[in-house]
Amino acid sequence: MDINLSLIIPVYNAESFILDVLISLTEWKKKNNFSVQIILVNDGSSDLTDSIVDSYIKTKDSSIEMISYKLNRGKGYAVRTGMLAAKGKYRIYTDADIPFGFEVFNKMQYYLDFKEFDVVIGDRTLPGSSYITEIPQIRKAGSIIYSFIVGRFVAGGHFDTQCGIKGFRAETANDLFSVSKINGFAFDVELLYVSLKRNYDIKRLPVVLISQKGSSVKVLRHGFGMFIDLFRMKWNQLSGKYKKQK
């Protein structure tokens, strides 16, 4: 059977909420009139995430897939692993707590399918977007500064590069994730950077944030590395590392 949508969810140390997410995923999947592949990628969690997901798959919903490895490699690595294993005509990744809900998946599919965009991204700066949960001020300030610099000098005016939900047509996903190099949180920027170099059609969608349980971004700890990765992108482009794979 052809798969319409592959949903990729990277997870890391999510034992406190992952069971609720799994139950919600099963209920959402039952309501759909299209085929769905759900892939959780356990990015070397050191808690009970792996065991909880494995038990749920075995006892409650065997259609959910899990890819798991012992070493924490970074969100970019986890998403890339899931995307390259996916079989769906359309492929979306989102954070482990499903921060923007389930309705947005249908909207993204609409623009990927009927409107034939290559890439669809959530953008929290657009009219119609809103935050329902409170975001720590230091994280919000760091995000604003980083997004401004990236949008101005790297991502061609796409200012909300770090929004945790993006969708792709299958052929676009296979292209982008076969050449992506960054394993950390700046991988979102890399995807948009390469997409713009490829002249892919990108649609930005407003999103409503309803949950913030799954984020593992630490502004001070990860911020410097994310800026270093911006220079890596430029170097990768100049050295031909983003050339399309034959």
C-alpha positions as CSV (number, residue, x, y, z in Angstrom):
1,M,0.0,0.0,0.0
2,D,1.3,3.4,-0.9
3,I,1.9,5.7,2.1
4,N,0.5,9.2,1.8
5,L,2.3,10.8,4.8
6,S,5.3,9.9,6.9
7,L,5.5,11.7,10.2
8,I,9.1,11.8,11.7
9,I,9.4,12.5,15.4
10,P,12.9,12.8,17.0
11,V,12.8,12.0,20.7
12,Y,15.3,12.5,23.5
13,N,14.7,11.9,27.2
14,A,11.0,12.2,26.8
15,E,9.9,9.6,29.4
16,S,7.7,12.2,31.3
17,F,5.3,12.7,28.4
18,I,6.0,10.3,25.6
19,L,3.2,7.8,26.5
20,D,0.6,10.5,26.3
21,V,2.0,11.5,22.9
22,L,1.9,7.9,21.6
23,I,-1.8,7.6,22.7
24,S,-2.6,10.8,20.9
25,L,-0.8,9.7,17.7
26,T,-2.7,6.4,17.6
27,E,-6.0,8.2,18.0
28,W,-5.1,10.8,15.4
29,K,-4.1,8.1,12.9
30,K,-7.4,6.3,13.3
31,K,-9.3,9.4,12.3
32,N,-7.4,9.9,9.1
33,N,-8.8,8.9,5.7
34,F,-5.2,8.6,4.3
35,S,-2.3,6.2,5.1
36,V,0.2,7.4,7.7
37,Q,3.6,6.1,8.6
38,I,4.8,7.2,12.1
39,I,8.5,7.0,12.8
40,L,10.0,7.9,16.2
41,V,13.7,8.3,16.2
42,N,15.1,7.8,19.7
43,D,18.3,9.9,19.7
44,G,20.3,8.1,22.4
45,S,18.0,8.8,25.3
46,S,19.4,8.1,28.7
47,D,16.1,7.7,30.5
48,L,13.2,5.2,29.9
49,T,12.0,6.7,26.6
50,D,13.2,3.7,24.6
51,S,11.5,1.1,26.8
52,I,8.2,3.1,27.0
53,V,8.0,3.4,23.2
54,D,9.0,-0.2,22.6
55,S,6.4,-1.5,25.1
56,Y,3.7,0.7,23.5
57,I,4.5,-0.6,20.0
58,K,4.4,-4.2,21.1
59,T,1.2,-4.0,23.2
60,K,-0.9,-1.1,21.8
61,D,0.0,0.0,18.2
62,S,2.4,-2.1,16.1
63,S,2.0,0.3,13.2
64,I,4.3,2.8,14.9
65,E,7.9,2.4,14.0
66,M,10.9,3.3,16.2
67,I,14.5,3.7,15.2
68,S,16.8,3.7,18.2
69,Y,20.5,4.1,18.8
70,K,22.6,4.4,22.0
71,L,24.7,7.5,21.3
72,N,23.1,10.9,21.3
73,R,23.9,12.3,17.9
74,G,21.7,15.5,17.8
75,K,18.3,16.5,16.5
76,G,19.6,17.0,12.9
77,Y,21.0,13.5,12.8
78,A,17.8,12.0,14.2
79,V,15.5,13.8,11.7
80,R,17.8,12.9,8.8
81,T,17.7,9.2,9.9
82,G,14.0,9.2,10.0
83,M,13.5,11.1,6.7
84,L,15.8,8.8,4.8
85,A,13.9,5.7,6.2
86,A,10.5,7.2,5.4
87,K,8.3,5.9,2.5
88,G,5.6,8.6,2.4
89,K,4.7,10.7,-0.6
90,Y,4.9,13.6,1.8
91,R,7.1,13.8,4.8
92,I,6.8,16.0,7.9
93,Y,8.9,16.3,11.0
94,T,7.9,17.8,14.3
95,D,9.0,17.8,17.9
96,A,8.2,15.0,20.3
97,D,5.5,16.8,22.2
98,I,3.6,17.7,18.9
99,P,3.9,21.4,19.8
100,F,1.7,22.7,17.1
101,G,-1.0,20.1,17.3
102,F,-2.3,17.7,14.6
103,E,-4.5,20.0,12.4
104,V,-1.4,21.6,10.9
105,F,-0.4,18.3,9.3
106,N,-3.4,18.5,7.0
107,K,-2.7,22.1,6.1
108,M,0.9,21.2,5.2
109,Q,-0.2,18.3,3.1
110,Y,-2.6,20.5,1.2
111,Y,0.2,22.9,0.2
112,L,2.6,20.0,-0.7
113,D,0.0,18.2,-2.7
114,F,-2.6,20.4,-4.3
115,K,-0.5,23.6,-4.4
116,E,2.7,21.6,-5.3
117,F,5.1,23.4,-3.0
118,D,8.4,21.6,-2.5
119,V,8.8,22.6,1.1
120,V,6.3,23.9,3.7
121,I,7.5,25.4,7.0
122,G,5.9,26.6,10.1
123,D,6.6,30.3,10.8
124,R,5.7,31.8,14.2
125,T,6.3,35.3,12.9
126,L,3.3,35.3,10.5
127,P,-0.1,36.9,11.2
128,G,-2.3,34.2,12.7
129,S,0.5,32.5,14.7
130,S,0.3,32.6,18.4
131,Y,1.9,31.2,21.6
132,I,-0.5,29.6,24.0
133,T,2.3,28.5,26.5
134,E,4.8,30.9,28.0
135,I,8.4,30.8,26.6
136,P,11.3,31.7,28.9
137,Q,12.5,35.2,28.2
138,I,16.1,34.2,27.7
139,R,15.1,31.6,25.1
140,K,12.8,34.0,23.4
141,A,15.5,36.7,23.2
142,G,18.1,34.2,21.9
143,S,15.7,33.0,19.3
144,I,14.9,36.5,18.1
145,I,18.6,37.4,17.7
146,Y,19.5,34.1,16.0
147,S,16.6,34.2,13.7
148,F,17.3,37.8,12.7
149,I,21.0,37.0,11.8
150,V,20.1,33.8,10.0
151,G,17.2,35.4,8.1
152,R,19.3,38.4,7.1
153,F,22.5,36.7,6.1
154,V,21.8,33.0,5.4
155,A,18.2,32.0,4.8
156,G,17.0,34.6,2.3
157,G,14.5,36.4,4.5
158,H,13.0,33.2,6.1
159,F,13.2,34.6,9.6
160,D,11.7,31.8,11.6
161,T,14.1,29.0,10.6
162,Q,13.9,27.3,14.0
163,C,10.2,26.5,14.0
164,G,10.0,22.8,14.9
165,I,7.8,21.7,12.0
166,K,8.6,21.3,8.4
167,G,7.3,19.3,5.5
168,F,8.6,18.1,2.1
169,R,7.6,16.2,-1.0
170,A,9.3,12.8,-1.1
171,E,11.7,13.7,-3.9
172,T,12.7,17.0,-2.1
173,A,13.3,15.2,1.2
174,N,15.5,12.6,-0.4
175,D,17.5,15.3,-2.1
176,L,17.9,17.6,0.9
177,F,18.6,14.9,3.6
178,S,21.0,13.0,1.3
179,V,23.3,16.1,1.3
180,S,22.7,17.6,4.8
181,K,25.6,17.6,7.1
182,I,24.7,19.3,10.3
183,N,23.6,17.1,13.2
184,G,22.8,19.9,15.8
185,F,19.9,22.3,16.1
186,A,21.1,24.5,13.1
187,F,20.1,21.7,10.8
188,D,16.8,23.6,10.2
189,V,18.8,26.5,8.8
190,E,20.8,24.2,6.6
191,L,17.7,22.7,5.1
192,L,16.4,26.1,4.1
193,Y,19.8,27.3,2.9
194,V,20.1,24.3,0.5
195,S,16.4,24.6,-0.5
196,L,17.0,28.3,-1.5
197,K,20.1,27.3,-3.4
198,R,18.0,24.7,-5.2
199,N,15.3,27.3,-5.9
200,Y,12.7,25.1,-4.3
201,D,9.3,26.6,-3.8
202,I,8.8,27.2,0.0
203,K,5.5,27.9,1.7
204,R,5.4,29.5,5.1
205,L,2.4,28.7,7.4
206,P,1.3,30.4,10.6
207,V,1.3,28.0,13.6
208,V,-0.2,28.0,17.0
209,L,2.1,26.7,19.8
210,I,0.2,24.6,22.2
211,S,2.9,22.6,24.0
212,Q,6.6,23.1,24.9
213,K,7.4,19.9,26.8
214,G,9.8,18.4,24.3
215,S,12.4,21.1,23.7
216,S,15.9,20.4,24.7
217,V,17.4,23.6,23.4
218,K,19.7,25.4,25.9
219,V,20.4,28.9,24.7
220,L,23.8,29.3,26.4
221,R,24.9,25.7,25.8
222,H,23.9,25.3,22.2
223,G,24.0,28.9,20.9
224,F,27.7,29.1,20.2
225,G,27.6,25.8,18.3
226,M,24.7,27.0,16.2
227,F,26.6,30.1,15.1
228,I,29.6,28.0,14.2
229,D,27.4,25.8,12.1
230,L,26.4,28.9,10.0
231,F,30.0,29.2,8.9
232,R,30.1,25.4,8.2
233,M,27.1,25.8,5.8
234,K,28.9,28.5,3.8
235,W,32.0,26.3,3.7
236,N,30.0,23.2,2.6
237,Q,28.4,25.3,-0.2
238,L,31.7,26.6,-1.4
239,S,33.4,23.2,-1.3
240,G,30.6,21.5,-3.3
241,K,29.3,19.3,-0.4
242,Y,25.7,20.3,-1.2
243,K,25.8,19.1,-4.8
244,K,22.9,16.9,-5.8
245,Q,23.6,13.2,-5.4
246,K,23.5,11.2,-8.6
